[in-house]
Amino acid sequence: MKKSLILLLALLMLSGCGNSAGTTPNTDSSAPRSSQTDDTQSNDSAASESSDDSTASESSDDSAETFQLTFTAKDLAGNEVDQSVFANAKLTMMNIWATFCGPCINEMPELGELAAEGGTNYQIIGVCADLNGTEDMLEDAKEIVSQTKANYLHLQPSEDLYPVLTASSSVPVTFFFDSEGKLVGKGILGAQKKDTWSQVISERLEMVKADETTSAEDSTNDAA
């Protein structure tokens, strides 16, 4: 594993879980981006407390440019995965978690339930950010996934995933992508209850639908 990725994982472990009440991510490290813009929304309460929230709060910065994620990474079984996985659903919820993060693990059972209900509308992908290439760490991650019944795709960190891995100094943090890998809305810092995630997913699906409608109208106008 390359030195830069190892340093990233070390910094993540030092920063820990996003469990400081009322904090907002720094604009220079809070969202995937292709330019100097911020796409992250912060949770109003601690990650460990956010399970009691009915909604996820949104950042006031609406100047984000379109970001599209392309990547190659391996899943926990060592199989190669790339951005083509986004085409499996209208919306992909990418949840960045870590083996040391209690709030991350606590929300995974309900994420597993959500994933089972997604069908072609949405899917969930986890990225275990603190895996360091050792077999022991990999086995720990597999055990957590098994125990929490978070039976959806989980990826190991790769340099292609830097935009989401470096978006926040804390975990969990979650981003949404459409079927082409384009970022949908702002990221969410902190763990949430199932009902809140269901609401967010519905909102993001509406955003995808609206974008598709706009794109279709633009194509019609161009043809005319």
Secondary structure as GFF3:
##gff-version 3
##sequence-region A 1 224
A	DSSP	alpha_helix	3	15	.	.	.	ID=ss1
A	DSSP	beta_strand	40	42	.	.	.	ID=ss2
A	DSSP	three_ten_helix	50	52	.	.	.	ID=ss3
A	DSSP	beta_strand	72	74	.	.	.	ID=ss4
A	DSSP	beta_strand	80	82	.	.	.	ID=ss5
A	DSSP	three_ten_helix	83	88	.	.	.	ID=ss6
A	DSSP	beta_strand	91	97	.	.	.	ID=ss7
A	DSSP	alpha_helix	102	117	.	.	.	ID=ss8
A	DSSP	beta_strand	122	128	.	.	.	ID=ss9
A	DSSP	alpha_helix	135	148	.	.	.	ID=ss10
A	DSSP	beta_strand	153	155	.	.	.	ID=ss11
A	DSSP	three_ten_helix	159	161	.	.	.	ID=ss12
A	DSSP	alpha_helix	162	165	.	.	.	ID=ss13
A	DSSP	beta_strand	173	178	.	.	.	ID=ss14
A	DSSP	beta_strand	187	189	.	.	.	ID=ss15
A	DSSP	alpha_helix	194	223	.	.	.	ID=ss16
###
